[in-house]
């Protein structure tokens, strides 16, 4: 499975392995009250198989993070780390959630990814949201991350209304005071006036109040150095995807505190978009001095381990 696809640019594509396809039907009665979280958010995804680890790692292995995201829940059911979570007993899941809560770490599931194109495939947004929200509740998680990568739908102008309906329906089942709902768009989708349906600027205007924050996937545009240094990442993007650096997105109306900068942990975790931890740390330091406090997101654990996030946070919010 690839987390990211291609538009007319090459974005950092996250590779993974698939787990089994059988869905376990185990109900977990575990309260998720008070699951909201203030910035900064230190987020890491996990999709690949890790020997000896079923589901998420021990909370003690995640020092420096406060959000761990199991990937992926698809329209056809749970796969990979999301599926592994269903294979644990209710008692095992309860114990893990208790450890995570004690460590201040929220546990979410990510939905869709690059192999799921719900709008193009004709999935009903309201029914899909109801099914996925029910899965979150059944398996006792703190919320859901919407990693929507239906590029054909975004290009044709049908993605926006689908996502607006989907997000609204999610919140009907996952209220804001109890559950986290995040989105993980690629940065170019915030380009003003480039998408017939309005892109993520439209989505944020319509349902931004229902979204806790954005785990923004920041790629490199093929053949350029866009987003490759702190200025391009934070202040001024290129003419290829104008006004999509973090502060430019905020200047177009998106809450700056909701912008979490996402990068692959290593060059092997993506086809491009890699920025070493020391440079990313410098960028975060610069952004913090300008009033930003969103946080950072990494693809993926275990490459993005505690030492990686410690290095990334070292100049801004040291662990």
C-alpha positions as CSV (number, residue, x, y, z in Angstrom):
1,X,0.0,0.0,0.0
2,X,1.1,3.5,-0.7
3,X,-0.1,6.3,1.5
4,X,0.4,9.0,-1.2
5,X,-0.2,9.1,-4.9
6,X,0.7,11.4,-7.7
7,X,-1.1,14.4,-9.1
8,X,1.1,16.2,-11.6
9,X,3.9,16.3,-9.1
10,X,5.7,13.6,-7.2
11,X,4.8,13.7,-3.5
12,X,6.4,11.6,-0.8
13,X,4.8,8.2,-1.1
14,X,4.7,6.2,2.1
15,X,5.2,2.4,1.6
16,X,3.8,-0.3,3.8
17,X,2.9,-3.9,4.1
18,X,-0.6,-5.4,4.3
19,X,-1.9,-7.6,7.1
20,X,-4.6,-10.2,7.0
21,X,-8.1,-9.2,5.8
22,X,-10.4,-10.9,8.3
23,X,-12.1,-8.4,10.6
24,X,-12.4,-9.4,14.2
25,X,-15.7,-8.5,15.9
26,X,-14.8,-7.7,19.4
27,X,-16.5,-4.9,21.3
28,X,-14.4,-2.7,23.6
29,X,-16.3,-0.8,26.2
30,X,-13.8,1.9,26.9
31,X,-14.6,5.6,27.6
32,X,-12.9,8.1,25.3
33,X,-14.1,11.1,27.3
34,X,-11.9,14.2,27.2
35,X,-10.1,13.0,24.1
36,X,-9.5,16.5,22.8
37,X,-5.9,17.8,22.7
38,X,-4.2,21.2,22.6
39,X,-1.3,22.0,20.3
40,X,1.5,21.3,19.7
41,X,0.7,17.9,18.3
42,X,3.6,15.3,17.9
43,X,2.1,12.7,15.6
44,X,3.4,9.5,14.2
45,X,1.8,7.0,11.9
46,X,2.4,3.2,11.9
47,X,1.4,0.9,9.1
48,X,4.3,-1.5,8.5
49,X,4.6,-4.9,10.2
50,X,6.9,-4.9,13.2
51,X,8.2,-8.2,14.4
52,X,7.1,-9.0,18.0
53,X,4.6,-6.1,18.1
54,X,0.9,-6.5,17.5
55,X,-0.9,-3.2,17.2
56,X,0.8,-0.2,18.7
57,X,4.2,-0.3,20.6
58,X,4.4,0.2,24.4
59,X,3.8,3.8,25.4
60,X,7.3,3.9,26.9
61,X,8.8,3.6,23.4
62,X,7.0,6.8,22.2
63,X,8.6,9.4,24.5
64,X,8.2,12.8,22.8
65,X,5.0,11.9,20.9
66,X,1.4,12.6,22.0
67,X,-0.5,11.0,19.1
68,X,-0.1,7.5,17.6
69,X,-2.1,6.7,14.5
70,X,-2.9,3.1,13.4
71,X,-3.1,2.7,9.6
72,X,-5.4,1.9,7.8
73,X,-9.2,1.5,8.0
74,X,-10.5,1.2,4.5
75,X,-14.0,1.2,3.1
76,X,-13.6,-2.6,2.8
77,X,-12.5,-2.9,6.5
78,X,-9.4,-2.8,8.7
79,X,-5.9,-3.5,7.3
80,X,-2.3,-3.5,8.6
81,X,-1.9,-1.9,12.1
82,X,-5.6,-1.1,12.3
83,X,-6.4,-4.8,11.7
84,X,-3.8,-5.8,14.3
85,X,-5.7,-3.7,16.8
86,X,-8.8,-5.8,16.3
87,X,-6.9,-9.1,16.9
88,X,-6.1,-8.1,20.5
89,X,-8.5,-9.0,23.3
90,X,-10.7,-6.4,24.9
91,X,-8.5,-6.6,28.0
92,X,-5.3,-6.2,26.0
93,X,-6.7,-3.1,24.3
94,X,-7.9,-1.7,27.5
95,X,-4.5,-2.1,29.1
96,X,-2.7,-0.5,26.1
97,X,-5.2,2.5,26.1
98,X,-4.6,2.9,29.9
99,X,-0.9,3.0,29.4
100,X,-1.2,5.5,26.5
101,X,-3.6,7.7,28.5
102,X,-1.1,7.8,31.5
103,X,1.6,8.8,29.1
104,X,-0.5,11.5,27.5
105,X,-0.7,9.8,24.1
106,X,-3.9,9.7,22.0
107,X,-4.5,6.6,19.9
108,X,-6.2,7.2,16.5
109,X,-6.9,5.2,13.4
110,X,-6.2,6.6,9.9
111,X,-8.7,6.0,7.1
112,X,-8.4,5.6,3.3
113,X,-4.8,6.2,2.4
114,X,-3.7,6.0,-1.3
115,X,-5.4,2.7,-2.2
116,X,-8.9,3.8,-1.2
117,X,-10.6,6.3,-3.5
118,X,-14.0,6.6,-1.9
119,X,-15.4,9.4,-4.0
120,X,-14.3,8.0,-7.3
121,X,-15.6,4.5,-6.3
122,X,-19.0,5.9,-5.4
123,X,-19.0,5.4,-1.6
124,X,-21.7,7.2,0.2
125,X,-20.0,9.8,2.5
126,X,-22.7,9.6,5.2
127,X,-22.9,5.8,5.3
128,X,-19.1,5.5,5.2
129,X,-18.6,8.0,8.0
130,X,-21.2,6.2,10.1
131,X,-19.5,2.8,9.6
132,X,-16.0,4.2,10.4
133,X,-17.2,6.1,13.4
134,X,-18.8,3.0,14.7
135,X,-15.5,1.2,14.3
136,X,-13.7,3.9,16.3
137,X,-16.3,3.6,19.1
138,X,-16.3,-0.2,19.0
139,X,-12.5,-0.5,19.4
140,X,-12.2,2.2,22.0
141,X,-9.9,4.7,20.1
142,X,-9.6,8.4,20.7
143,X,-10.5,9.5,17.2
144,X,-9.9,9.3,13.5
145,X,-7.5,10.7,10.9
146,X,-8.9,11.3,7.4
147,X,-6.0,10.5,5.0
148,X,-8.1,11.2,1.9
149,X,-6.0,10.8,-1.3
150,X,-8.6,10.6,-4.1
151,X,-6.7,12.8,-6.4
152,X,-9.0,12.2,-9.4
153,X,-11.9,13.5,-7.3
154,X,-10.0,16.5,-6.1
155,X,-9.0,17.4,-9.7
156,X,-12.6,17.0,-11.0
157,X,-14.1,19.1,-8.2
158,X,-16.1,16.3,-6.5
159,X,-13.8,15.7,-3.5
160,X,-14.8,18.8,-1.6
161,X,-18.5,18.2,-1.1
162,X,-17.8,14.5,-0.4
163,X,-15.4,15.4,2.4
164,X,-17.6,18.1,3.8
165,X,-20.5,15.6,4.1
166,X,-18.2,12.9,5.4
167,X,-16.7,15.1,8.1
168,X,-20.1,16.4,9.1
169,X,-21.3,12.9,9.5
170,X,-18.2,11.8,11.4
171,X,-18.8,14.6,14.0
172,X,-22.4,13.5,14.4
173,X,-21.2,10.2,15.8
174,X,-17.8,11.4,17.2
175,X,-18.6,14.6,19.2
176,X,-15.8,17.2,19.5
177,X,-15.7,17.0,23.3
178,X,-15.0,13.3,23.3
179,X,-13.2,12.4,20.0
180,X,-10.4,13.8,17.9
181,X,-11.0,14.2,14.1
182,X,-8.0,15.2,12.0
183,X,-7.3,15.4,8.2
184,X,-4.1,14.7,6.4
185,X,-4.1,16.7,3.1
186,X,-1.1,17.3,0.9
187,X,0.0,20.9,1.1
188,X,-0.7,21.7,-2.6
189,X,-4.4,21.1,-2.0
190,X,-4.5,24.5,-0.2
191,X,-3.5,26.3,-3.3
192,X,-6.0,29.1,-3.8
193,X,-8.1,29.1,-7.0
194,X,-6.4,26.0,-8.5
195,X,-9.2,23.5,-7.9
196,X,-12.6,23.8,-9.4
197,X,-14.3,22.7,-6.2
198,X,-12.2,25.0,-4.0
199,X,-9.7,22.4,-2.6
200,X,-9.0,22.3,1.1
201,X,-9.5,26.0,1.5
202,X,-13.2,25.4,0.7
203,X,-13.3,22.4,3.1
204,X,-11.7,24.4,5.9
205,X,-14.2,27.2,5.4
206,X,-17.2,24.8,5.5
207,X,-16.2,22.3,8.2
208,X,-12.9,23.5,9.6
209,X,-14.5,24.0,13.0
210,X,-15.2,20.2,13.1
211,X,-11.5,19.3,12.4
212,X,-9.1,19.4,15.3
213,X,-6.0,19.9,13.2
214,X,-4.4,19.1,9.8
215,X,-1.5,16.6,9.5
216,X,-0.2,18.2,6.4
217,X,1.8,16.0,4.0
218,X,4.5,18.3,2.7
219,X,6.0,16.9,-0.5
220,X,8.7,18.1,-2.9
221,X,7.4,19.1,-6.3
222,X,9.1,17.1,-8.9
223,X,12.1,18.8,-10.5
224,X,12.1,21.7,-8.0
225,X,13.2,22.5,-4.5
226,X,9.8,23.5,-3.2
227,X,9.3,22.9,0.5
228,X,12.9,21.7,0.7
229,X,14.2,24.4,3.0
230,X,12.7,26.4,5.9
231,X,11.7,29.3,3.7
232,X,9.9,27.2,1.2
233,X,8.3,25.1,3.9
234,X,7.2,28.0,6.1
235,X,7.2,31.4,4.3
236,X,7.0,31.3,0.5
237,X,6.2,28.3,-1.7
238,X,7.1,28.3,-5.4
239,X,4.9,29.4,-8.3
240,X,4.1,25.7,-9.0
241,X,1.8,25.5,-5.9
242,X,1.6,29.1,-4.7
243,X,0.6,30.1,-1.2
244,X,1.0,26.7,0.3
245,X,3.9,27.3,2.7
246,X,2.6,27.0,6.3
247,X,2.3,30.7,7.0
248,X,0.8,31.3,3.6
249,X,-1.9,28.7,4.3
250,X,-2.6,30.5,7.5
251,X,-2.8,33.9,5.8
252,X,-5.6,32.4,3.6
253,X,-7.7,31.8,6.6
254,X,-6.7,28.4,8.1
255,X,-5.9,28.5,11.8
256,X,-2.1,28.5,12.2
257,X,-2.3,26.4,15.3
258,X,-4.0,23.6,13.3
259,X,-1.1,23.2,10.8
260,X,1.0,20.2,11.7
261,X,4.1,19.8,9.5
262,X,4.3,16.2,8.1
263,X,7.5,14.6,6.8
264,X,8.9,11.1,6.2
265,X,11.3,10.0,8.9
266,X,13.9,8.6,6.5
267,X,14.5,8.8,2.7
268,X,13.4,5.2,2.5
269,X,10.0,6.0,3.9
270,X,9.1,8.0,0.8
271,X,9.8,8.6,-2.8
272,X,10.6,12.2,-2.0
273,X,9.9,15.0,0.5
274,X,12.6,13.9,3.0
275,X,14.2,16.5,5.2
276,X,16.7,15.5,7.8
277,X,15.8,15.9,11.5
278,X,18.3,18.6,12.2
279,X,16.9,20.8,9.3
280,X,13.4,20.1,10.4
281,X,14.3,21.1,13.9
282,X,15.6,24.4,12.6
283,X,12.4,25.0,10.7
284,X,10.3,24.4,13.8
285,X,12.4,26.7,15.8
286,X,11.9,29.4,13.2
287,X,8.2,28.8,13.0
288,X,7.8,28.9,16.8
289,X,9.5,32.3,16.9
290,X,6.9,33.6,14.5
291,X,4.0,32.4,16.6
292,X,3.4,28.9,15.2
293,X,2.7,26.0,17.6
294,X,1.2,23.3,15.5
295,X,3.7,20.4,15.9
296,X,5.1,17.8,13.6
297,X,4.0,14.6,12.0
298,X,6.1,11.7,10.9
299,X,5.6,8.7,8.5
300,X,6.3,6.3,10.0
301,X,7.1,4.3,13.1
302,X,9.5,2.6,13.9
303,X,11.8,4.6,11.8
304,X,10.3,7.7,13.4
305,X,11.1,6.6,16.9
306,X,11.7,8.5,20.1
307,X,15.2,9.6,19.1
308,X,13.8,11.0,15.8
309,X,11.1,13.1,17.5
310,X,13.6,14.2,20.2
311,X,15.9,15.5,17.5
312,X,13.1,17.3,15.7
313,X,11.8,19.0,18.9
314,X,15.3,19.8,20.2
315,X,15.3,23.5,19.2
316,X,11.6,24.3,19.8
317,X,9.9,22.1,22.4
318,X,12.7,19.9,23.8
319,X,11.6,16.5,25.1
